[in-house]
Amino acid sequence: MADKAKHIFFSGQVQGVGFRFTANSVARRYELSGFVRNTSDGKVELLLQGSGQDIDDCISDLRQTFAIRNIQTEDVPFNSSYEDFRITF
């Protein structure tokens, strides 16, 4: 697994529709590490770590599944403390 990481915020119809559980399932399918959680302003925050192609494919899968208005992404340093992917609160 390559050491790439992206910090992502999704906005649109992403809370109350199973987004976190779907993101967890998709990220695990791609063997990514990191987390997903809701934010207080109605967005969903993700940290995805793994190969660049797997991260892009995971984001693409989520875009095709949900009514996402906007995605903000930022490349961030890889953090080895995330050994798997999980839902956080």
C-alpha positions as CSV (number, residue, x, y, z in Angstrom):
1,M,0.0,0.0,0.0
2,A,1.4,3.4,-1.0
3,D,1.6,6.1,1.6
4,K,-0.9,8.6,0.3
5,A,-3.5,10.5,2.4
6,K,-6.4,12.8,1.6
7,H,-8.5,14.8,4.0
8,I,-12.0,15.2,2.5
9,F,-15.2,17.1,3.3
10,F,-18.4,16.1,1.5
11,S,-21.5,18.4,1.5
12,G,-24.9,17.9,0.2
13,Q,-27.4,15.1,1.2
14,V,-24.7,13.2,3.2
15,Q,-26.1,13.1,6.8
16,G,-29.0,10.8,7.8
17,V,-28.7,8.7,4.6
18,G,-26.2,6.0,5.7
19,F,-23.2,7.8,4.2
20,R,-20.8,6.9,7.1
21,F,-21.7,3.2,7.0
22,T,-21.4,3.1,3.2
23,A,-18.1,5.0,3.3
24,N,-16.8,2.6,5.9
25,S,-17.8,-0.4,3.7
26,V,-16.2,1.1,0.5
27,A,-13.0,2.2,2.2
28,R,-12.6,-1.3,3.7
29,R,-13.2,-2.8,0.3
30,Y,-10.3,-0.8,-1.0
31,E,-8.2,-1.6,2.1
32,L,-7.8,2.0,3.0
33,S,-7.2,3.3,6.5
34,G,-8.5,6.4,8.2
35,F,-11.9,7.5,9.5
36,V,-15.3,9.0,8.6
37,R,-17.5,11.2,10.8
38,N,-20.3,13.7,10.7
39,T,-19.4,17.4,11.4
40,S,-21.6,19.8,13.3
41,D,-22.2,21.9,10.1
42,G,-23.9,19.1,8.2
43,K,-20.8,17.8,6.3
44,V,-19.1,14.5,6.4
45,E,-15.4,14.4,7.0
46,L,-13.1,11.6,5.8
47,L,-9.5,10.8,6.1
48,L,-8.5,8.2,3.4
49,Q,-5.0,6.6,3.4
50,G,-3.6,4.1,0.9
51,S,-2.8,4.0,-2.8
52,G,-3.7,7.1,-4.7
53,Q,-5.8,5.1,-7.2
54,D,-7.7,3.3,-4.4
55,I,-8.4,6.7,-2.7
56,D,-9.7,8.1,-6.0
57,D,-11.8,5.0,-6.7
58,C,-13.3,5.2,-3.2
59,I,-14.3,8.9,-3.7
60,S,-15.7,8.1,-7.1
61,D,-17.9,5.3,-5.7
62,L,-19.2,7.6,-3.0
63,R,-20.0,10.3,-5.6
64,Q,-22.0,7.8,-7.6
65,T,-24.0,6.6,-4.6
66,F,-25.0,9.9,-2.9
67,A,-26.3,13.4,-3.8
68,I,-23.0,15.2,-3.1
69,R,-23.0,18.9,-3.8
70,N,-19.4,19.6,-3.1
71,I,-16.1,17.8,-2.2
72,Q,-13.2,19.6,-0.7
73,T,-10.0,17.6,-0.7
74,E,-6.6,18.3,0.6
75,D,-3.5,16.1,0.4
76,V,-2.1,15.5,3.9
77,P,0.8,13.6,5.4
78,F,0.3,9.9,5.8
79,N,-0.3,9.0,9.5
80,S,0.7,5.5,10.4
81,S,-1.3,5.5,13.6
82,Y,-4.4,4.7,11.5
83,E,-4.2,0.9,11.0
84,D,-7.7,0.4,9.6
85,F,-10.8,2.4,8.6
86,R,-13.5,3.2,11.1
87,I,-16.5,5.4,11.9
88,T,-15.7,8.0,14.6
89,F,-18.0,10.4,16.4
